[in-house]
């Protein structure tokens, strides 16, 4: 796909440097994920013109918006970019209608035209009956939809979403996510979704870009990243145990623990398996070929309908077991157990 947004975002903040390349096609939704402090919000602010680039460039639909090496810089209001901030930042003194009309008015539309367009957008997000309400009279989900309508009303070439669902409760979040997906599908421009929530990214985005410490560590489709995470953060994000070791055929040496994998490799390799694939036993298991190692229970947390057991030892891991299995095994912090994973459920791939 041809890049509609082409950017290399370099921003220096004291000892921290953000250096991230981003390309997004027209109609594509890209999710930018990373732990706190990775540089996600800095990248979004740079694209919006709210943070200055140290180096690099931002080109949108063939037009340079920011290129410090050539002293090119475009003010935020002239970038044709719509932004939905995490806290929405609606104008508290304006009605929902006038919040949405604000952008078109700034672009030069007369009051009547701007308000007519705003009313149309409120109708599209299902809030035509709330046009006269002030932000304080709206629920979190309604405020989020007004913020989205305000961003889309300026007909942006690039839509930036900064944790757009983070302020919502779980029930509202699911409904609003489905509504947001519908609007993003209809948006003809490029969309960048900044989030820390893997579910938001997997549902809403066509492609994921993951940054850590100001740099891209992995990017690609959801299926590719969930199948082959390349850092511990990414593995936690997609819910896998991940290790790096040295492969010799089907055997991978991970710090002295030998794991048998379904895939045959030579050299540096990653090994991954799901917590649900880990079985716990009071003694070393016999039977079918499997990976087994002694471990100590370091912690127990609720995880959906199961319990997430944190295992310490030579091969730290997470294991998911049912409450009944935990009770049967008398699992408590400090207890020594054996962990086992079938080779068929252990994936290896080049590091």
C-alpha contacts under 8 A as a table, 3 or more apart, distances in Angstrom:
res1	aa1	res2	aa2	distance
1	X	25	X	6.07
2	X	25	X	5.72
2	X	26	X	7.92
3	X	6	X	5.82
3	X	23	X	5.49
3	X	24	X	5.28
3	X	25	X	4.52
3	X	26	X	7.27
4	X	23	X	7.19
4	X	24	X	5.71
4	X	25	X	4.64
4	X	26	X	5.33
4	X	60	X	5.87
4	X	61	X	4.99
4	X	62	X	7.38
4	X	189	X	7.84
4	X	190	X	6.71
5	X	22	X	7.47
5	X	23	X	5.30
5	X	24	X	5.05
5	X	25	X	6.55
5	X	26	X	7.95
5	X	58	X	7.44
5	X	59	X	5.85
5	X	60	X	4.62
5	X	61	X	6.34
5	X	158	X	7.73
5	X	190	X	6.89
6	X	21	X	7.90
6	X	22	X	6.07
6	X	23	X	4.61
6	X	24	X	6.83
6	X	57	X	7.97
6	X	58	X	6.13
6	X	59	X	5.15
6	X	60	X	6.44
7	X	21	X	5.70
7	X	22	X	5.13
7	X	23	X	6.25
7	X	56	X	7.29
7	X	57	X	5.42
7	X	58	X	4.34
7	X	59	X	5.97
8	X	19	X	6.98
8	X	20	X	5.64
8	X	21	X	4.24
8	X	22	X	6.22
8	X	56	X	4.89
8	X	57	X	5.31
8	X	58	X	6.51
9	X	18	X	6.99
9	X	19	X	5.57
9	X	20	X	5.20
9	X	21	X	6.21
9	X	22	X	7.77
9	X	43	X	6.62
9	X	46	X	7.29
9	X	53	X	6.61
9	X	55	X	7.12
9	X	56	X	5.60
9	X	57	X	6.44
9	X	58	X	7.23
10	X	17	X	7.04
10	X	18	X	5.28
10	X	19	X	4.43
10	X	20	X	6.62
10	X	53	X	5.68
10	X	54	X	5.53
10	X	55	X	5.08
10	X	56	X	5.67
11	X	17	X	5.81
11	X	18	X	5.09
11	X	19	X	6.77
11	X	42	X	7.85
11	X	52	X	7.07
11	X	53	X	5.10
11	X	54	X	4.92
11	X	55	X	6.94
12	X	15	X	7.34
12	X	16	X	5.94
12	X	17	X	4.54
12	X	18	X	6.38
12	X	53	X	7.96
12	X	54	X	6.19
13	X	16	X	5.10
13	X	17	X	6.20
14	X	17	X	7.81
16	X	213	X	7.98
16	X	214	X	7.47
17	X	214	X	5.98
18	X	39	X	6.21
18	X	42	X	7.95
18	X	43	X	7.73
18	X	213	X	7.54
18	X	214	X	4.09
18	X	215	X	6.34
19	X	214	X	5.86
19	X	215	X	5.59
20	X	43	X	7.96
20	X	211	X	7.99
20	X	214	X	6.98
20	X	215	X	5.58
20	X	216	X	6.09
21	X	216	X	7.75
24	X	28	X	6.21
24	X	29	X	7.40
24	X	30	X	6.78
24	X	190	X	5.95
24	X	191	X	7.47
24	X	192	X	7.98
25	X	28	X	5.26
25	X	189	X	7.87
25	X	190	X	5.98
26	X	188	X	6.12
26	X	189	X	4.76
26	X	190	X	4.82
27	X	185	X	7.37
27	X	186	X	7.92
27	X	187	X	6.21
27	X	188	X	4.71
27	X	189	X	5.07
27	X	190	X	5.35
27	X	191	X	7.37
28	X	189	X	7.47
28	X	190	X	5.48
28	X	191	X	6.26
28	X	205	X	7.81
28	X	206	X	6.40
29	X	184	X	7.46
29	X	190	X	6.41
29	X	191	X	4.69
29	X	192	X	5.94
29	X	193	X	7.11
29	X	204	X	7.18
29	X	205	X	4.83
29	X	206	X	5.32
29	X	207	X	6.78
30	X	191	X	6.26
30	X	192	X	5.04
30	X	193	X	6.08
30	X	205	X	5.27
30	X	206	X	5.92
30	X	207	X	4.95
30	X	208	X	5.73
30	X	209	X	7.09
31	X	192	X	5.84
31	X	193	X	4.54
31	X	194	X	5.80
31	X	195	X	6.96
31	X	201	X	5.62
31	X	204	X	7.96
31	X	205	X	5.59
31	X	206	X	7.80
31	X	207	X	6.36
31	X	208	X	4.86
31	X	209	X	6.07
32	X	40	X	6.67
32	X	192	X	6.98
32	X	193	X	5.98
32	X	194	X	4.80
32	X	195	X	6.35
32	X	208	X	6.20
32	X	209	X	4.95
32	X	210	X	5.82
32	X	211	X	7.35
33	X	40	X	6.97
33	X	194	X	6.21
33	X	195	X	5.46
33	X	196	X	5.47
33	X	197	X	7.87
33	X	198	X	8.00
33	X	201	X	7.96
33	X	208	X	7.29
33	X	209	X	6.26
33	X	210	X	4.76
33	X	211	X	6.29
34	X	38	X	5.70
34	X	39	X	7.85
34	X	40	X	6.80
34	X	195	X	7.69
34	X	196	X	6.16
34	X	210	X	5.54
34	X	211	X	5.06
34	X	212	X	5.79
34	X	233	X	7.95
35	X	38	X	5.59
35	X	196	X	6.81
35	X	211	X	7.91
35	X	212	X	6.72
35	X	233	X	7.55
36	X	39	X	7.80
37	X	40	X	7.63
37	X	213	X	7.18
38	X	211	X	6.14
38	X	212	X	4.78
38	X	213	X	4.74
38	X	214	X	5.23
38	X	215	X	7.84
39	X	42	X	5.14
39	X	43	X	6.18
39	X	211	X	7.51
39	X	212	X	7.66
39	X	213	X	7.11
39	X	214	X	5.31
40	X	43	X	5.28
40	X	44	X	6.46
40	X	194	X	6.44
40	X	211	X	7.57
41	X	44	X	5.00
41	X	45	X	6.08
41	X	162	X	7.26
41	X	194	X	7.28
42	X	45	X	5.10
42	X	46	X	6.10
42	X	51	X	7.08
43	X	46	X	5.13
43	X	47	X	6.32
44	X	47	X	5.19
44	X	48	X	6.27
44	X	160	X	6.96
44	X	162	X	7.52
44	X	194	X	7.56
45	X	48	X	5.02
45	X	49	X	6.16
45	X	50	X	4.90
45	X	51	X	5.33
46	X	49	X	5.09
46	X	50	X	5.63
46	X	51	X	4.46
46	X	52	X	6.02
46	X	53	X	6.54
47	X	50	X	7.55
47	X	51	X	7.89
47	X	58	X	7.02
48	X	51	X	7.70
48	X	76	X	5.84
48	X	79	X	7.44
48	X	81	X	6.67
48	X	83	X	7.58
48	X	160	X	7.91
49	X	52	X	6.83
49	X	74	X	7.15
49	X	75	X	6.15
49	X	76	X	4.81
49	X	79	X	7.86
50	X	76	X	6.84
53	X	56	X	6.94
53	X	57	X	7.71
53	X	66	X	7.51
53	X	67	X	7.82
53	X	68	X	6.68
54	X	68	X	6.87
55	X	67	X	7.25
55	X	68	X	5.91
55	X	69	X	6.70
56	X	67	X	6.23
56	X	68	X	7.05
56	X	69	X	7.58
57	X	64	X	7.38
57	X	65	X	7.66
57	X	66	X	5.33
57	X	67	X	4.46
57	X	68	X	7.15
58	X	64	X	6.01
58	X	65	X	5.53
58	X	66	X	5.00
58	X	67	X	6.58
59	X	62	X	5.96
59	X	63	X	5.30
59	X	64	X	4.34
59	X	65	X	5.68
59	X	66	X	7.09
60	X	63	X	5.26
60	X	64	X	6.48
60	X	65	X	6.94
60	X	157	X	7.59
60	X	158	X	7.80
61	X	157	X	7.69
64	X	67	X	6.78
64	X	72	X	7.37
65	X	72	X	6.84
65	X	73	X	5.72
65	X	74	X	5.14
65	X	79	X	6.87
66	X	71	X	7.95
66	X	72	X	5.26
66	X	73	X	4.48
66	X	74	X	6.26
67	X	70	X	5.66
67	X	71	X	6.12
67	X	72	X	4.87
67	X	73	X	6.46
68	X	71	X	4.58
68	X	72	X	5.71
68	X	73	X	7.06
69	X	72	X	7.67
74	X	78	X	6.42
74	X	79	X	6.47
75	X	78	X	5.57
75	X	79	X	6.71
76	X	79	X	5.46
76	X	81	X	7.75
77	X	80	X	7.17
77	X	81	X	7.99
80	X	154	X	7.24
80	X	155	X	7.33
80	X	156	X	4.85
80	X	157	X	5.75
80	X	158	X	6.92
81	X	151	X	7.92
81	X	154	X	7.92
81	X	156	X	4.77
81	X	157	X	5.97
81	X	158	X	4.87
81	X	159	X	5.82
81	X	160	X	7.34
82	X	150	X	7.90
82	X	151	X	4.32
82	X	152	X	6.29
82	X	154	X	6.89
82	X	155	X	7.78
82	X	156	X	5.35
82	X	157	X	7.92
82	X	158	X	6.39
82	X	159	X	4.81
82	X	160	X	6.09
83	X	151	X	5.54
83	X	159	X	5.95
83	X	160	X	4.68
83	X	161	X	5.94
83	X	162	X	7.67
84	X	88	X	5.90
84	X	147	X	5.88
84	X	148	X	6.04
84	X	151	X	6.32
84	X	159	X	7.98
84	X	160	X	6.25
84	X	161	X	4.87
84	X	162	X	6.10
84	X	164	X	6.53
85	X	88	X	4.67
85	X	89	X	6.57
85	X	161	X	6.35
85	X	162	X	4.99
85	X	163	X	7.14
85	X	164	X	6.52
86	X	161	X	7.72
86	X	162	X	5.15
86	X	163	X	5.01
86	X	164	X	5.12
86	X	165	X	7.40
86	X	166	X	6.76
86	X	167	X	7.06
87	X	164	X	7.90
87	X	167	X	6.96
88	X	143	X	7.06
88	X	144	X	6.33
88	X	147	X	5.67
88	X	164	X	7.76
89	X	147	X	7.79
90	X	99	X	6.63
90	X	135	X	6.66
90	X	143	X	7.79
90	X	147	X	6.69
91	X	94	X	5.56
91	X	99	X	6.38
91	X	135	X	7.45
92	X	95	X	7.77
92	X	134	X	6.44
92	X	135	X	5.66
92	X	136	X	7.09
93	X	134	X	6.83
94	X	97	X	7.81
94	X	98	X	5.69
94	X	99	X	5.87
94	X	134	X	6.06
94	X	135	X	7.72
95	X	98	X	5.21
95	X	99	X	6.08
95	X	131	X	6.57
95	X	132	X	5.16
95	X	133	X	5.19
95	X	134	X	4.42
95	X	135	X	6.92
96	X	99	X	5.08
96	X	100	X	6.37
96	X	130	X	6.99
96	X	131	X	5.04
96	X	132	X	6.07
96	X	133	X	5.79
96	X	134	X	5.94
96	X	135	X	6.72
96	X	146	X	6.45
97	X	100	X	5.38
97	X	101	X	6.20
97	X	115	X	6.71
97	X	118	X	5.93
97	X	119	X	6.36
97	X	122	X	7.41
97	X	131	X	4.74
97	X	132	X	6.33
98	X	101	X	4.75
98	X	102	X	5.88
98	X	115	X	6.86
98	X	118	X	7.50
99	X	102	X	5.32
99	X	103	X	7.98
99	X	146	X	7.76
99	X	150	X	6.49
100	X	103	X	6.73
100	X	115	X	7.89
100	X	118	X	5.21
100	X	121	X	7.82
100	X	122	X	7.95
100	X	146	X	6.93
100	X	147	X	7.57
100	X	149	X	6.19
100	X	150	X	4.05
100	X	151	X	7.70
100	X	153	X	6.61
101	X	104	X	5.64
101	X	105	X	6.22
101	X	114	X	5.06
101	X	115	X	5.30
101	X	117	X	7.19
101	X	118	X	5.04
101	X	150	X	7.10
101	X	153	X	7.41
102	X	105	X	5.20
102	X	106	X	6.29
102	X	114	X	7.65
102	X	150	X	7.65
103	X	106	X	5.10
103	X	107	X	6.35
103	X	150	X	6.98
103	X	151	X	7.85
103	X	153	X	6.93
103	X	154	X	5.69
104	X	107	X	4.90
104	X	108	X	6.49
104	X	109	X	5.53
104	X	114	X	5.54
104	X	153	X	6.79
104	X	154	X	5.60
105	X	108	X	5.18
105	X	109	X	4.79
105	X	110	X	6.28
105	X	111	X	6.63
105	X	114	X	5.92
106	X	109	X	7.24
107	X	154	X	7.84
109	X	113	X	6.17
109	X	114	X	5.67
110	X	113	X	5.47
110	X	114	X	6.03
111	X	114	X	5.19
111	X	115	X	6.05
112	X	115	X	5.27
112	X	116	X	6.09
113	X	116	X	5.13
113	X	117	X	6.20
114	X	117	X	5.22
114	X	118	X	6.09
115	X	118	X	4.85
115	X	119	X	6.05
116	X	119	X	5.14
116	X	120	X	6.36
117	X	120	X	5.05
117	X	121	X	6.39
117	X	153	X	7.26
118	X	121	X	5.08
118	X	122	X	6.19
118	X	149	X	7.73
118	X	150	X	7.72
118	X	153	X	6.70
119	X	122	X	5.07
119	X	123	X	6.20
119	X	128	X	6.50
119	X	131	X	7.25
120	X	123	X	5.09
120	X	124	X	6.37
120	X	128	X	7.88
121	X	124	X	4.92
121	X	125	X	6.43
121	X	149	X	5.63
121	X	153	X	6.76
122	X	125	X	5.25
122	X	126	X	6.14
122	X	127	X	4.93
122	X	128	X	5.01
122	X	131	X	7.15
122	X	146	X	7.00
122	X	149	X	6.45
123	X	126	X	4.95
123	X	127	X	5.54
123	X	128	X	4.60
124	X	127	X	7.58
125	X	145	X	6.17
125	X	146	X	7.67
125	X	149	X	6.98
125	X	179	X	7.96
127	X	130	X	5.21
127	X	131	X	6.74
127	X	142	X	7.50
127	X	146	X	7.84
128	X	131	X	5.55
129	X	132	X	7.90
130	X	133	X	5.45
133	X	137	X	5.92
133	X	138	X	7.09
134	X	137	X	5.45
134	X	138	X	7.02
135	X	138	X	5.30
135	X	143	X	6.52
136	X	139	X	7.97
138	X	141	X	7.95
138	X	142	X	5.65
138	X	143	X	5.80
139	X	142	X	5.14
139	X	143	X	6.10
140	X	143	X	5.14
140	X	144	X	6.18
140	X	167	X	7.11
140	X	168	X	5.97
141	X	144	X	5.08
141	X	145	X	6.38
141	X	168	X	6.61
141	X	172	X	6.30
141	X	173	X	7.59
141	X	176	X	6.50
142	X	145	X	5.15
142	X	146	X	6.27
143	X	146	X	5.05
143	X	147	X	6.15
144	X	147	X	5.09
144	X	148	X	6.23
144	X	164	X	7.14
144	X	165	X	7.71
145	X	148	X	4.95
145	X	149	X	6.10
146	X	149	X	5.01
146	X	150	X	6.09
147	X	150	X	5.05
147	X	151	X	6.26
148	X	151	X	5.11
148	X	152	X	6.19
149	X	152	X	5.12
149	X	153	X	5.86
150	X	153	X	5.23
150	X	154	X	7.28
151	X	154	X	6.26
151	X	155	X	7.82
151	X	156	X	7.38
151	X	159	X	7.30
152	X	155	X	5.34
152	X	156	X	6.23
152	X	159	X	7.63
153	X	156	X	7.76
156	X	159	X	6.14
156	X	189	X	6.90
157	X	188	X	7.72
157	X	189	X	4.67
157	X	190	X	6.30
158	X	189	X	5.63
158	X	190	X	4.82
158	X	191	X	5.66
158	X	192	X	7.63
159	X	189	X	7.28
159	X	190	X	6.28
159	X	191	X	4.64
159	X	192	X	6.30
160	X	191	X	5.97
160	X	192	X	5.04
160	X	193	X	6.15
160	X	194	X	7.73
161	X	164	X	5.73
161	X	191	X	7.69
161	X	192	X	6.23
161	X	193	X	4.76
161	X	194	X	5.96
162	X	193	X	6.33
162	X	194	X	4.92
162	X	195	X	6.67
163	X	166	X	5.41
163	X	193	X	7.30
163	X	194	X	5.63
163	X	195	X	4.84
163	X	196	X	7.49
164	X	167	X	7.50
164	X	195	X	7.94
165	X	168	X	5.64
165	X	173	X	6.18
165	X	176	X	7.62
165	X	177	X	7.31
168	X	172	X	6.08
168	X	173	X	5.46
169	X	172	X	5.52
169	X	173	X	5.85
170	X	173	X	5.03
170	X	174	X	6.58
171	X	174	X	5.82
171	X	175	X	7.06
172	X	175	X	5.46
172	X	176	X	6.03
173	X	176	X	5.12
173	X	177	X	5.86
174	X	177	X	5.16
174	X	178	X	6.47
175	X	178	X	5.33
175	X	179	X	6.38
176	X	179	X	4.93
176	X	180	X	5.95
177	X	180	X	5.03
177	X	181	X	6.11
177	X	200	X	7.30
177	X	204	X	7.80
178	X	181	X	5.12
178	X	182	X	6.54
179	X	182	X	5.31
179	X	183	X	6.67
180	X	183	X	5.21
180	X	184	X	6.16
180	X	204	X	7.95
181	X	184	X	5.16
181	X	185	X	6.17
181	X	203	X	7.65
181	X	204	X	5.63
182	X	185	X	5.25
182	X	186	X	6.64
183	X	186	X	5.18
183	X	187	X	6.32
184	X	187	X	5.05
184	X	191	X	7.66
184	X	204	X	7.84
187	X	190	X	7.73
193	X	201	X	7.63
193	X	205	X	7.59
195	X	198	X	7.73
195	X	200	X	7.31
195	X	201	X	7.04
197	X	200	X	5.48
197	X	201	X	6.52
198	X	201	X	5.02
198	X	202	X	5.99
198	X	237	X	6.30
198	X	238	X	7.13
199	X	202	X	5.10
199	X	203	X	6.01
200	X	203	X	5.38
200	X	204	X	5.85
200	X	205	X	7.85
201	X	204	X	5.39
201	X	205	X	5.31
201	X	208	X	7.18
202	X	205	X	5.90
202	X	206	X	7.92
202	X	222	X	6.27
205	X	208	X	6.87
206	X	221	X	6.68
206	X	222	X	7.74
207	X	219	X	7.36
207	X	220	X	5.52
207	X	221	X	4.72
207	X	222	X	6.54
208	X	219	X	5.43
208	X	220	X	5.50
208	X	221	X	6.05
208	X	222	X	6.59
209	X	216	X	6.90
209	X	218	X	6.19
209	X	219	X	4.33
209	X	220	X	6.74
210	X	216	X	5.71
210	X	217	X	5.90
210	X	218	X	5.35
210	X	219	X	5.99
210	X	234	X	7.76
211	X	214	X	6.18
211	X	215	X	5.17
211	X	216	X	4.24
211	X	217	X	5.49
211	X	218	X	7.22
212	X	215	X	5.56
212	X	216	X	6.49
212	X	217	X	6.47
216	X	219	X	7.43
217	X	230	X	7.50
217	X	231	X	7.52
218	X	225	X	7.63
218	X	229	X	7.90
218	X	230	X	6.93
219	X	225	X	7.23
220	X	224	X	6.32
220	X	225	X	6.34
221	X	224	X	5.36
221	X	225	X	6.33
222	X	225	X	5.29
222	X	226	X	5.97
223	X	226	X	5.34
223	X	227	X	6.03
224	X	227	X	5.27
224	X	228	X	6.07
225	X	228	X	5.18
225	X	229	X	5.35
225	X	234	X	7.98
226	X	229	X	6.05
226	X	235	X	7.76
226	X	238	X	5.60
228	X	272	X	7.81
228	X	349	X	7.35
229	X	232	X	7.78
229	X	234	X	5.51
229	X	235	X	5.31
229	X	238	X	7.91
229	X	242	X	7.64
230	X	234	X	6.61
230	X	235	X	7.24
230	X	270	X	7.46
230	X	351	X	7.41
231	X	234	X	5.27
231	X	235	X	6.23
231	X	242	X	7.69
232	X	235	X	5.00
232	X	236	X	6.19
232	X	242	X	6.38
233	X	236	X	5.19
233	X	237	X	6.09
234	X	237	X	4.83
234	X	238	X	6.31
235	X	238	X	5.35
235	X	239	X	5.85
235	X	240	X	4.95
235	X	241	X	6.31
235	X	242	X	6.01
236	X	239	X	4.82
236	X	240	X	5.88
236	X	241	X	7.26
237	X	240	X	7.88
239	X	274	X	6.69
239	X	275	X	7.40
240	X	272	X	6.33
240	X	273	X	5.67
240	X	274	X	4.63
240	X	275	X	6.36
241	X	272	X	5.41
241	X	273	X	5.39
241	X	274	X	5.93
241	X	275	X	6.62
241	X	317	X	6.10
241	X	318	X	6.68
242	X	270	X	6.89
242	X	271	X	5.73
242	X	272	X	4.52
242	X	273	X	6.94
243	X	254	X	6.84
243	X	270	X	5.61
243	X	271	X	5.18
243	X	272	X	6.48
244	X	254	X	6.33
244	X	268	X	7.38
244	X	269	X	5.81
244	X	270	X	4.51
244	X	271	X	6.26
244	X	351	X	7.32
245	X	252	X	5.99
245	X	253	X	5.32
245	X	254	X	4.46
245	X	255	X	6.94
245	X	268	X	5.93
245	X	269	X	5.48
245	X	270	X	6.29
245	X	271	X	7.52
246	X	252	X	5.32
246	X	253	X	5.18
246	X	254	X	6.79
246	X	266	X	7.44
246	X	267	X	5.32
246	X	268	X	4.67
246	X	269	X	5.72
247	X	250	X	7.09
247	X	251	X	5.69
247	X	252	X	4.14
247	X	253	X	6.34
247	X	264	X	7.88
247	X	265	X	5.66
247	X	266	X	4.91
247	X	267	X	5.05
247	X	268	X	6.11
247	X	269	X	5.94
248	X	251	X	5.37
248	X	252	X	6.20
248	X	264	X	7.47
248	X	265	X	6.09
248	X	266	X	4.91
248	X	267	X	6.74
249	X	252	X	7.77
249	X	263	X	7.80
249	X	264	X	4.46
249	X	265	X	4.98
249	X	266	X	5.96
250	X	260	X	5.51
250	X	261	X	5.23
250	X	262	X	6.52
250	X	263	X	5.88
250	X	264	X	4.39
250	X	265	X	6.53
251	X	258	X	6.39
251	X	259	X	5.58
251	X	260	X	4.57
251	X	261	X	6.25
251	X	264	X	7.63
252	X	258	X	5.67
252	X	259	X	5.19
252	X	260	X	6.38
252	X	261	X	7.35
252	X	269	X	7.50
252	X	271	X	7.64
253	X	256	X	5.77
253	X	257	X	5.70
253	X	258	X	4.61
253	X	259	X	6.41
254	X	257	X	5.10
254	X	258	X	6.19
254	X	259	X	7.27
254	X	315	X	7.99
255	X	314	X	7.70
257	X	293	X	7.83
257	X	314	X	7.11
257	X	315	X	7.14
258	X	291	X	7.86
259	X	291	X	5.76
259	X	343	X	7.86
260	X	290	X	7.35
260	X	291	X	6.30
260	X	343	X	5.41
260	X	346	X	7.34
261	X	264	X	7.22
261	X	271	X	7.68
261	X	343	X	4.89
261	X	344	X	6.67
261	X	345	X	7.64
261	X	346	X	4.93
261	X	347	X	5.67
261	X	348	X	6.02
262	X	343	X	5.66
262	X	344	X	5.13
262	X	345	X	7.21
262	X	346	X	6.07
262	X	347	X	5.95
262	X	348	X	7.14
263	X	347	X	6.30
263	X	348	X	5.55
263	X	349	X	7.35
264	X	348	X	7.54
265	X	269	X	7.51
265	X	348	X	7.52
265	X	349	X	7.22
265	X	350	X	7.33
266	X	269	X	7.76
267	X	350	X	7.68
268	X	350	X	6.20
268	X	351	X	5.36
269	X	348	X	6.49
269	X	349	X	5.52
269	X	350	X	4.40
269	X	351	X	4.35
270	X	348	X	5.54
270	X	349	X	5.41
270	X	350	X	6.11
270	X	351	X	5.38
271	X	346	X	6.84
271	X	347	X	5.62
271	X	348	X	4.45
271	X	349	X	6.73
272	X	346	X	5.96
272	X	347	X	5.32
272	X	348	X	6.51
273	X	277	X	6.66
273	X	345	X	6.33
273	X	346	X	5.11
273	X	347	X	6.38
274	X	277	X	5.26
274	X	278	X	7.16
274	X	319	X	7.91
274	X	345	X	7.98
275	X	278	X	5.43
275	X	308	X	7.94
275	X	317	X	7.63
275	X	318	X	5.27
275	X	319	X	4.21
275	X	320	X	5.23
276	X	279	X	7.76
276	X	319	X	6.03
276	X	320	X	4.88
276	X	321	X	7.16
277	X	319	X	7.44
277	X	320	X	7.83
277	X	341	X	5.92
277	X	342	X	7.55
277	X	345	X	6.69
278	X	318	X	7.80
278	X	319	X	5.23
278	X	320	X	6.98
278	X	339	X	6.42
278	X	340	X	5.64
278	X	341	X	5.06
279	X	319	X	7.17
279	X	321	X	7.62
279	X	339	X	5.73
279	X	340	X	5.22
279	X	341	X	6.42
280	X	319	X	7.94
280	X	337	X	6.55
280	X	338	X	5.70
280	X	339	X	4.72
280	X	340	X	6.43
281	X	284	X	6.77
281	X	285	X	6.74
281	X	329	X	7.48
281	X	337	X	5.82
281	X	338	X	5.06
281	X	339	X	6.40
281	X	340	X	7.87
282	X	329	X	6.88
282	X	336	X	7.62
282	X	337	X	5.04
282	X	338	X	6.09
283	X	337	X	6.61
283	X	338	X	5.88
284	X	292	X	7.22
284	X	293	X	7.87
284	X	294	X	7.88
284	X	338	X	5.67
285	X	292	X	7.46
285	X	338	X	7.57
285	X	340	X	7.57
289	X	342	X	6.79
289	X	343	X	7.04
290	X	340	X	6.45
290	X	341	X	5.66
290	X	342	X	4.27
290	X	343	X	5.36
291	X	340	X	5.28
291	X	341	X	5.13
291	X	342	X	6.01
291	X	343	X	6.46
292	X	338	X	6.64
292	X	339	X	5.48
292	X	340	X	4.20
292	X	341	X	6.61
293	X	315	X	7.61
293	X	338	X	5.67
293	X	339	X	5.49
293	X	340	X	6.64
294	X	313	X	7.25
294	X	314	X	7.87
294	X	336	X	7.24
294	X	337	X	5.99
294	X	338	X	4.50
294	X	339	X	6.23
295	X	311	X	5.91
295	X	312	X	5.69
295	X	313	X	5.11
295	X	314	X	7.37
295	X	315	X	7.56
295	X	316	X	7.74
295	X	336	X	5.83
295	X	337	X	5.49
295	X	338	X	5.81
295	X	339	X	6.57
296	X	311	X	5.57
296	X	312	X	5.13
296	X	313	X	6.18
296	X	333	X	7.68
296	X	334	X	5.83
296	X	335	X	5.69
296	X	336	X	4.49
296	X	337	X	6.14
297	X	300	X	7.77
297	X	309	X	6.86
297	X	310	X	6.02
297	X	311	X	4.78
297	X	312	X	6.20
297	X	331	X	7.55
297	X	332	X	6.77
297	X	333	X	4.94
297	X	334	X	5.22
297	X	335	X	5.52
297	X	336	X	6.46
297	X	337	X	7.47
298	X	309	X	7.60
298	X	310	X	5.36
298	X	311	X	5.44
298	X	312	X	5.73
298	X	333	X	5.29
298	X	334	X	6.17
299	X	309	X	5.92
299	X	310	X	5.00
299	X	311	X	7.27
299	X	332	X	7.81
299	X	333	X	5.54
300	X	307	X	6.59
300	X	308	X	5.78
300	X	309	X	4.72
300	X	310	X	6.26
300	X	332	X	7.60
300	X	333	X	7.20
301	X	307	X	5.68
301	X	308	X	5.20
301	X	309	X	6.66
302	X	305	X	7.51
302	X	306	X	6.33
302	X	307	X	4.66
302	X	308	X	6.01
303	X	306	X	5.24
303	X	307	X	5.13
303	X	308	X	5.49
303	X	320	X	7.83
304	X	307	X	7.50
305	X	322	X	7.35
306	X	320	X	6.25
306	X	321	X	5.66
306	X	322	X	4.69
306	X	323	X	6.11
307	X	320	X	5.59
307	X	321	X	5.44
307	X	322	X	6.02
307	X	323	X	6.27
307	X	326	X	7.85
308	X	318	X	6.52
308	X	319	X	5.71
308	X	320	X	4.69
308	X	321	X	6.74
309	X	318	X	5.58
309	X	319	X	5.01
309	X	320	X	6.12
309	X	321	X	7.43
310	X	316	X	7.55
310	X	317	X	6.10
310	X	318	X	4.71
310	X	319	X	6.56
311	X	315	X	7.93
311	X	316	X	5.29
311	X	317	X	5.09
311	X	318	X	5.95
311	X	319	X	7.46
312	X	315	X	6.85
312	X	316	X	4.60
312	X	317	X	6.90
313	X	316	X	5.55
321	X	325	X	6.22
321	X	326	X	6.52
322	X	325	X	5.20
322	X	326	X	6.29
323	X	326	X	5.01
323	X	327	X	6.16
324	X	327	X	5.16
324	X	328	X	6.14
325	X	328	X	4.99
325	X	329	X	6.11
326	X	329	X	5.25
326	X	330	X	5.86
326	X	331	X	5.27
327	X	330	X	4.83
327	X	331	X	6.50
328	X	331	X	7.91
331	X	335	X	6.52
332	X	335	X	5.71
341	X	345	X	6.85
341	X	346	X	7.17
342	X	345	X	5.44
342	X	346	X	6.72
343	X	346	X	5.09
344	X	347	X	7.71
